Amino acid sequence: MCTTRAALFDGPHADRLPIDRHPRGGHGMLRNGLEPWHVIIVLAVALLVFGSKRLPDVARSLGRSARVLKSEARALRAEDTV
């Protein structure tokens, strides 16, 4: 199987399309084409919106919510296998 860009894509911008993919399906450092500078912009906007005093509390709350969501999803998967 040929894995050149020309073999996979046609068109004038074939040389700009990514050919190498991350083992888990992403395109690079982060998944879905998200670049590190995107994260920096999101963090800067969050700092502007919430302020430097409330930002740690917001981050802590998001972390707790993510842990609860993960544990609930794990419990649902365990119920499905039983």
N, C-alpha and C positions, 0 to 999 in steps of 0.2 A: 504494500500500500504506500502510495506516495504522500508525503506530508508537507509538501511545499505550499506556500500561500496560493500560488497560481492554481494548484490542483484542487484546493478547497474552496476558494472564493474567486469570483470573477468581478470585474469592474475596475474603475479608475483608482479606487482607494484600497485595493487588495493588499498593498504593502503596509498599510496602517493597521490592519486587523491582527489581533493577537493569535499566535499559533500555539504557544506553550501555555498550558493551564496548570493551576495548582492541583495537587493530588486530590484535594477534597472538592474541587469544582470551582474555586475562585480564580482570579486572574493575577494575583500578585500577593502583596503583603496582606491585604484584607480581602474579604470575599465581595463578589458582585461589583467589581471595579471601583470600590471605595479606596481612595488614596489617603495616605497619612495627612495631607494638607486639608482634606475634607474634615477629618476629625479635629484638627486644630481650629478650623473655622467654627465648627459646632461648639467646641469648648469656649471659644471667645464670645460667641453669641450668648451662651448660657451664663458666662460671667457678667455680661452686660445686663441680661434680663434679671438674674437673681441677685447679683451683687456678691462681693467677696465674703461677706459675713454669712449669707444664707446658703452659698454654694456647697460647703461641706455637709450641711444638714440635708440638702436636697440629694446629694450624691449618696449619703448614708441611707436615706429613705429608699432610693432607687435600688441600692444593693440589697436591702432587706426584702423589698418587693420581688426582686429577681430570685432570691433564695426561696421565698415562699412559693412562687410560681413553679420553680424547678422541683421542689419537694412535692407539690400537689400533682404535677405531671408524672413524676416518678410513682406516686401512689396510684394514680389512675392506670398507668401501665401495669403495675403489679396486680391490680384488680382484674384487668383484662386477661392476664395470663392464668389466673386462678380459675 
